[in-house]
Amino acid sequence: MYLSRLEIHGFKSFADRTVVDFSPGITVVVGPNGCGKSNIVDAVRWVIGEQRARILRSEKMDNIIFNGTTNRRALGMSEVLLTIENTRGVLPTEYEEVTIGRRLFRSGESEYLLNGVQCRLKDITDLFMDTGMGAGAYSVIELKMIEDILSDSAQDRRHMFEEAAGITKYKIRRGQTLRKLDSTQSDLNRIRDLVEELDHRVSSLQRQARSASRFKVHDERLHHLILSLAVHEYEKLSVGNSDLEQSLKILGDQSSELTAKLASEEADHEALRKDHVGKEQALVAAQSSLADHVEMLRSAETDLRLNSERQDGITRNLKRADEEEINAETRFSSLSELLKSTVDDLTTAQPEAKNTNARLAVVQSERDAVEKRISERRSLRHRLANDERKRLNELSEQRRNIERQTSRIEVLGQEVEKSESQLEDVEENLLALLTQIEKAASDLDDRKNTVSDVSLTLATAQEKREKQQAILSGTEGDLHSCERKLDALNAEMVLLESVLSSYDDLSDSIQFLTDSSEWLEGQPKTVADIIACDSEHVTAVIQALGPFASYLVVPDDQTASRAISKLKNKKKGRATFLVMSRLTDVGDPEVDTRVRNAVALTAVIRPLGAEYQRLSNVLLRSCFLVDDIEAVQQAAPESGRFFTKSGEWYDAAGLRYGGSDSDSSVAATSR
């Protein structure tokens, strides 16, 4: 076994990728100070697993990454690949050429490679154990190691001799075994405590289940008795209700007849009322007309009195005219006689003729005036007589109209009295009908109140029945809930026993972190601690989780960093963490349609908290529960892992697992 090739990139002063070939015959590397000879040695020590920055001549591990110069920027990664020729089979591997690689990033992450495949530091340490080529072995000699060899202390020399003798790995395995035994003993103690606590809880649940069973029996009996009582009361009330319904029907028929009769009477009453109103209106009109005629009669009587007075005046004037006419006639006669005598005298007395003619002319003019006045008075008399006759005729006609109106008013008054009498009779009949209807309505209300009381009693009985049924349903629900809780606790106990039995495979780091909680708010939990399922699915779930069951669940990167710092400070090894804040929800899994009756494992588990649902979806996204692996194999799905309840599984990528669990537990199968 010898070094054949060393490839360096970004390690200390090697900014560019540098390849050093150790061809046969090369025994030493020489060069001036500062050319990088010690950096090559440090690169060899670092790639085979050296973890102490002091040995690499640095204050901290980040300093081994090229930090840059004035002309070149710093790099973000340091990488060293070491190729070893294993022609003599010194290394425990079948490869004749083994390449060891290590990378360190400025973010603090690091990777270890074995033949290009990512691996653990423990794999590299185990590979070089007892070969003299480990990080602390004698393959790379420093001044302090020479001092230890030459030291008088046997303890200082012992480590070097044990490494050379090849017994170091046995001592390491012995220490690991002792730690596992201690861890197993601690787990057994914890299991005993859990079993005792679960025994107490199971005993309590069994007592509750027995009490619930007794309560169920008594409650069923109470339910039957309540139903029997309710049926009896219902039948009794139904009989009374039928009688009441018949009475109510009879009263309803009577009420309908009375209502029809009342409607007929109301129609007659309305007709009479309209007739009465018409007659009253006619009476009012007749009275108004009578008042007008009376007023006209009074006006006519007034005019008659005035005419009478005027007639008396005219009569007096006529008498005066007659008297004046008589006087005029008398005077005419006297004048005629005087004229005759004058004529006679004229003939006898011519001298006096002239005076006589004058006097005659005067007398004739006076006679003409008198005749004219007489003619006017005669004409006026005739006209006044005609007016008097006309007024007398009009007054007679008005008196006859007043008599006719008075007679009509008397007839209308008699008809109104007759209508009022008929209206009083109708109102009396209507009052009698209303009295009967009120009595029938009162009887109907009494029957309705009786029916309401019966209905209320029936509703109360039904409500009591519904309440008893609700209480019974609630009690049955509580009983089923207790049974489900008991099943869940039993399944949880089985899962806990299975998982706790697998704690002997957990590393010292996980045991150390789960035993101490100052780095995390709350109790540290692994993936197995936060997932529960039914007992029949425990084996399938454990097989699906595999190594993830022992991973620690943390909320964020800061918590993981605190845990890693604690492991570093206490030198308790390494651990793997699932960071909740960096998980993304992948949604519901999609099963290949060619696989029949496949159920997603996420549907049969119960994360102990809603915040862990996303974690279970990520870990078990492509995992499905089936009844028969052979059917899955015949379907040949393109993706997914399929598990049976017995623990067998089939992976579409080409893996198949099965066999018997007679010599190992379910937890061991999970490991």
Buried (B, 14 or more C-beta within 10 A) or exposed (E): BEBBBBBBBBBBBBBEEBEBEBEEEEEEEEEEEEEBBBBBBBBBBBBBBBEEBEBBEBEEBBBBBBBEEEEEEEBEBBBBBBBBBBEEEBBEEEEEEBBBBBBBBEEEEEEBBBEEEEBEBEBBBBBBBBBBBBBBBBBBEEEEBEEBEEEEEEEBBEBBEBBEEEEBBEEBEEEEEEBBEEBBEEBBEBBEEBBEEBEEBBEEBEEBBEEBEEBBEEBEEBBEEBEEEBEEBBEEBEEBBEEBEEBBEEBBEBBEEBEEBBEEBBEEBEEBBEBBEEBBEBBEEBBEBBEEBEEEBEEBEEBBEEBEEBBEEBEEBBEEBEEBBEEBEEBBEEBEEBBEEBEEBBEEEEEEBEEBEEBBEEBEEBBEEBEEBBEEBEEBBEEBEEEBEEBEEEBEEBBEBBEEBEEBBEEBBEBBEEBBEBBEEBEEBBEEBEEBBEEBBEBBEEBBEBBEEBBEBBEEBEEBBEEBEEEBEEBBEEBEEBBEBBEBBBBBBBBBBBBBBBBBBBBBBBBBBBEBEEBBEEEBBBBBBBBBBBBEBBBBBBBBBBEBBBBBBBBEEEBBBBBBEBBEEEEBBBBEBBBBEEEEEEEEBEBBEEBEEBEBBBEBBBBEEEEBBBBBBBBBBBBBBBEEBEBBEEBEBEEBBBBBBBBBBBBBEEEEBEEEEEEEBBBBBBB
